[in-house]
Amino acid sequence: MLILSTSSEDILLCSRLLENGNTVAIPTETVYGLAANALDAGAVKRIFLAKGRPADNPLIIHISDVSMFPDYCYPTKPAYLLAEYFWPGPLTLILPKKPVVPDIVTAGLSSVAVRMPSHPVANKIISVCGFPLAAPSANISGKPSPTRFEHVINDLSKNEFVAAAVDGGNCECGVESTVVSLIGEHPCLLRPGAVTVEMLRTAVPDLTVADAVLQKLPQNEKALSPGLKHKHYAPDAETVCLTGSAESALKYIKNRAKGKKTAVICFDGEENVFSDYTVIPYGTPERPETLAENVFAALRKADGIKDCKLIFVRCAPPEGKGLAVYNRLLRASDFRVVNTEEEV
């Protein structure tokens, strides 16, 4: 794997690699993405091979300018309105696709997910390429998403299907983009992110929220968006989300841990409460953007603890930007959530 900088020369080299059908890990404002030419089915297949990604999990295509929007889908008035409000930025829109988009990108669906990243490096790479990039998270499928360059290196540096990685530092948002479907009668939130429900409703007041945001998608139901169907973001150790007070959480953990090597991902300032265990603070509920920025790094750190058997994660309410963090932790824990106030 080539390690590239964000210099103009390396961006040009990155674009040439992508033009030749390679995959390259690139920074975005959400998480690092594993990019390939979205119009080249063979190149996109390399993404699935590199990640071990299930073929029924659709990808998002990334564009660098709104003028590219109608080339790959059929934008509606609400689509352009949302684009005006939130692009470039961490918002993905699902619309009917045009035939130019290969079926492998959309997992055979008649719709396609499109976004325009605000990260200057990602945007520049797409602009230099002149074609959209399919780019899911640059990690092994199912594991915590990469928000630091070292995460990409840890996961993919020896992967035969990845040609290069661009070092763009840490990702700003820390969680994947908000996904809104514009296929039905009303706009529908499929995956929460940095663009919150409240923010979206300033542009589209009739926005609904899909049940799959907080519940498991039925196995026989097709996923319209990445991050809906399969287990995601998960460490190897058993992971449990805890709501309630720190004191009740400690009592619950003591009853469960009993000699098992245990990590506790807690809120800032709670380190002393859980000092009997390996403690990983990751932000505060009062500033949920700090939780979003650090949640995947915290899960990865816990996953790296030798012989760790249990990971407990203190969970903030699913409100505002906290909804995105709660959604990711649901999937990381396979929907194991305990209100510790009711257990002690």
C-alpha positions in Angstrom: 0.0 0.0 0.0 1.3 3.5 -0.9 1.0 6.1 1.8 0.0 9.4 0.2 0.0 13.0 1.6 -2.6 15.7 0.8 -0.2 17.5 -1.5 -1.3 18.4 -5.0 1.2 15.9 -6.5 -0.2 13.0 -4.3 -3.8 14.0 -5.0 -3.0 13.7 -8.7 -1.4 10.3 -8.1 -4.4 9.2 -6.1 -6.7 10.2 -9.0 -4.6 8.3 -11.5 -4.8 5.2 -9.3 -8.6 5.5 -9.2 -8.8 6.1 -12.9 -7.0 2.8 -13.4 -9.5 0.8 -11.4 -7.7 0.7 -8.0 -9.2 1.3 -4.6 -7.7 4.1 -2.4 -8.5 5.0 1.2 -9.3 8.7 1.5 -10.3 11.1 4.3 -13.7 12.6 4.5 -15.3 14.7 7.2 -17.3 11.7 8.5 -14.9 8.7 8.5 -12.2 7.4 6.1 -13.7 5.9 3.0 -12.4 3.2 0.7 -12.9 4.8 -2.7 -13.2 3.4 -6.2 -14.6 4.7 -9.5 -18.4 4.3 -8.9 -19.0 3.8 -12.7 -16.5 0.9 -12.9 -18.1 -2.3 -11.7 -14.8 -4.1 -11.6 -13.2 -1.4 -9.4 -16.3 -1.4 -7.1 -16.0 -5.2 -6.7 -12.5 -4.6 -5.3 -14.1 -2.6 -2.5 -16.3 -5.5 -1.5 -13.3 -7.9 -1.7 -11.1 -5.7 0.4 -13.7 -5.2 3.1 -15.3 -8.6 3.0 -18.5 -6.6 2.6 -21.8 -8.5 2.0 -23.0 -7.9 -1.6 -26.5 -6.8 -0.4 -25.1 -3.8 1.4 -25.4 -0.8 -0.9 -22.7 1.9 -1.3 -22.8 5.6 -1.3 -21.5 7.5 -4.4 -19.7 10.8 -3.7 -19.7 13.8 -6.0 -17.8 17.1 -5.9 -20.4 19.5 -7.3 -24.2 19.8 -7.4 -23.9 19.9 -11.2 -23.0 16.2 -11.1 -26.2 15.3 -9.1 -28.6 14.7 -12.1 -26.0 12.6 -13.9 -26.5 9.6 -11.7 -30.0 9.9 -10.3 -33.3 11.8 -10.7 -33.2 14.7 -8.2 -36.5 16.0 -6.8 -37.4 19.5 -5.5 -36.8 18.3 -1.8 -33.5 16.8 -2.9 -32.3 20.1 -4.3 -33.6 21.9 -1.2 -31.7 19.6 1.1 -28.6 19.9 -1.0 -28.8 23.7 -0.8 -29.1 23.5 3.0 -26.5 20.8 3.7 -24.1 20.2 0.8 -21.2 20.0 0.8 -21.5 18.1 4.1 -22.4 14.8 5.9 -25.8 14.2 4.3 -26.6 11.4 1.9 -29.7 11.4 -0.3 -31.4 8.3 -1.7 -33.1 8.8 -5.1 -34.1 6.7 -8.1 -30.9 5.8 -10.0 -29.9 6.2 -13.6 -28.7 3.2 -15.6 -25.1 4.6 -15.7 -24.7 3.5 -12.0 -23.7 -0.2 -11.9 -26.0 -2.5 -10.0 -23.1 -3.7 -7.8 -23.0 -0.1 -6.3 -26.7 -0.2 -5.3 -26.9 -3.9 -4.3 -29.4 -4.3 -7.2 -31.8 -1.6 -5.9 -33.4 0.9 -8.3 -32.3 3.7 -6.0 -28.8 5.2 -5.4 -27.3 7.0 -2.4 -25.5 10.2 -3.2 -23.6 12.8 -1.2 -21.1 15.6 -1.6 -18.4 15.6 1.0 -17.2 18.8 2.6 -13.7 17.5 3.3 -11.4 19.5 1.0 -9.2 16.6 0.1 -12.1 14.2 -0.7 -13.7 16.9 -2.7 -10.5 17.7 -4.6 -9.8 14.1 -5.4 -13.3 13.6 -6.9 -13.0 16.9 -8.8 -9.6 15.9 -10.3 -11.0 12.4 -11.2 -14.1 13.8 -12.9 -16.2 10.8 -11.9 -18.1 9.9 -8.7 -16.5 7.7 -6.1 -18.1 4.8 -4.3 -16.7 4.9 -0.8 -17.9 3.0 2.2 -15.8 3.1 5.4 -12.2 2.0 5.0 -12.2 -0.9 7.4 -12.9 -4.6 7.5 -16.7 -5.0 7.3 -18.4 -5.1 10.6 -15.6 -3.6 12.6 -15.6 0.0 14.1 -15.3 2.6 11.4 -11.9 4.4 10.9 -11.8 8.0 12.1 -8.0 8.2 12.4 -5.4 7.4 9.7 -3.8 4.8 11.9 -7.2 2.9 11.9 -6.9 2.6 8.2 -3.3 1.3 8.4 -4.2 -1.2 11.1 -7.1 -2.6 9.0 -5.9 -2.4 5.4 -2.1 -1.9 5.1 -1.6 -5.5 4.0 -4.7 -5.8 2.0 -4.0 -6.9 -1.6 -7.1 -5.1 -2.9 -6.1 -1.6 -1.6 -3.5 0.3 -3.6 -3.0 3.4 -1.4 -4.2 5.5 1.5 -4.2 9.3 1.8 -3.3 10.6 5.3 -5.7 13.4 6.1 -5.4 13.3 9.9 -8.5 12.8 12.1 -12.0 13.0 10.8 -14.1 15.9 12.1 -17.6 14.3 12.5 -16.5 10.8 13.7 -19.7 9.0 12.5 -20.9 8.3 9.0 -23.2 10.6 7.1 -26.9 11.1 7.8 -29.0 9.2 5.2 -32.4 10.4 4.0 -34.5 8.5 1.5 -36.5 10.6 -0.9 -38.1 7.6 -2.6 -41.5 7.5 -0.7 -44.2 10.0 -0.1 -42.3 11.8 2.6 -38.5 12.2 3.2 -37.4 9.5 5.6 -34.3 9.3 7.9 -32.7 5.9 7.5 -29.4 6.6 9.3 -28.7 9.5 11.8 -25.5 11.5 11.6 -24.1 14.9 12.2 -27.0 16.5 10.3 -29.7 15.9 12.9 -33.5 15.3 12.6 -34.1 18.8 13.9 -31.8 20.3 11.3 -33.4 18.4 8.5 -36.9 19.5 9.5 -35.9 23.1 8.9 -35.7 22.2 5.2 -38.3 19.3 5.0 -40.8 19.6 7.9 -42.5 16.3 6.8 -39.4 14.2 7.5 -40.2 10.8 9.1 -37.8 8.5 11.0 -37.5 4.9 10.0 -38.0 2.2 12.6 -34.6 0.7 11.6 -32.9 3.7 13.2 -33.5 2.2 16.7 -34.6 -1.4 15.9 -33.2 -4.3 14.0 -34.1 -4.5 10.3 -36.0 -7.8 9.6 -33.7 -10.3 8.0 -35.9 -10.7 4.9 -36.1 -7.0 4.3 -33.8 -5.3 1.8 -31.5 -2.6 3.2 -32.0 0.7 1.4 -29.0 2.3 3.1 -25.6 1.2 4.4 -25.5 0.5 8.1 -29.1 -0.9 8.4 -29.0 -4.7 8.0 -25.7 -6.2 9.0 -23.8 -6.1 12.3 -21.6 -3.0 12.3 -19.0 -1.3 14.3 -18.5 -4.3 16.6 -15.5 -5.2 18.7 -14.7 -8.9 19.2 -15.6 -8.8 22.9 -19.2 -8.9 24.1 -20.4 -5.3 24.1 -23.2 -3.9 26.2 -24.7 -0.4 26.2 -25.6 1.0 29.6 -28.1 3.8 30.3 -28.8 5.3 33.8 -26.5 6.7 36.4 -22.8 6.0 36.8 -23.4 4.5 40.2 -26.0 2.0 39.0 -23.9 1.2 36.0 -21.0 0.3 38.4 -23.2 -2.1 40.4 -24.4 -3.7 37.2 -20.8 -4.1 35.9 -19.6 -5.6 39.2 -22.4 -8.2 39.0 -21.5 -9.1 35.4 -17.7 -8.9 35.2 -16.8 -11.3 38.1 -13.2 -12.0 37.1 -13.6 -11.3 33.3 -11.2 -8.8 31.8 -13.5 -5.8 31.3 -13.3 -2.4 29.7 -15.6 0.5 30.4 -16.1 3.2 27.8 -17.4 6.1 30.0 -18.2 9.8 29.9 -15.5 12.3 30.7 -15.2 12.8 34.5 -16.4 9.3 35.4 -13.0 7.6 35.3 -12.7 7.3 39.1 -16.1 5.6 39.3 -14.9 2.7 37.1 -11.3 2.6 38.2 -11.4 -1.1 38.9 -11.6 -1.7 35.1 -9.8 -0.5 32.0 -11.4 2.9 31.5 -11.7 4.7 28.2 -13.5 8.2 28.4 -15.0 9.4 25.1 -16.8 12.7 25.7 -19.8 14.1 27.5 -23.6 13.9 27.0 -23.8 17.7 27.2 -21.6 17.9 24.1 -22.7 14.8 22.1 -20.5 15.9 19.2 -17.5 14.8 21.4 -19.1 11.4 21.8 -19.5 11.1 18.0 -16.0 12.2 17.3 -14.5 9.6 19.7 -16.9 6.6 19.8 -15.2 4.5 17.1 -11.7 5.3 18.4 -12.9 4.2 21.9 -14.4 1.0 20.5 -11.2 0.2 18.7 -9.1 0.9 21.8 -11.3 -1.5 23.9 -11.0 -4.0 21.1 -7.2 -3.8 21.3 -7.1 -4.8 25.0 -5.5 -8.3 25.2 -7.9 -11.0 26.5 -10.8 -8.4 27.0 -14.0 -10.4 27.4 -16.6 -7.6 28.2 -17.0 -4.0 27.0 -19.5 -1.8 28.7 -20.4 1.6 27.0 -22.1 4.4 28.9 -24.8 5.6 26.5 -26.2 9.1 26.2 -29.9 9.8 25.3 -30.8 9.3 21.6 -31.5 13.0 21.0 -30.0 15.5 18.6 -26.4 14.5 17.6 -26.6 11.9 20.3 -29.0 9.9 18.2 -26.2 9.0 15.7 -24.0 7.8 18.5 -26.8 5.8 20.1 -27.6 4.2 16.7 -24.0 3.1 16.2 -23.7 1.7 19.7 -26.9 -0.3 19.2 -25.3 -2.0 16.2 -21.9 -2.4 17.9 -23.6 -4.2 20.8 -26.1 -6.2 18.7 -28.9 -4.2 20.3 -27.9 -5.1 23.9 -29.0 -2.1 25.9 -29.5 -2.2 29.7 -31.1 0.5 31.8 -29.1 0.0 34.9 -31.5 1.9 37.1 -33.9 -1.0 36.6 -31.4 -3.7 37.3 -30.2 -2.8 40.8 
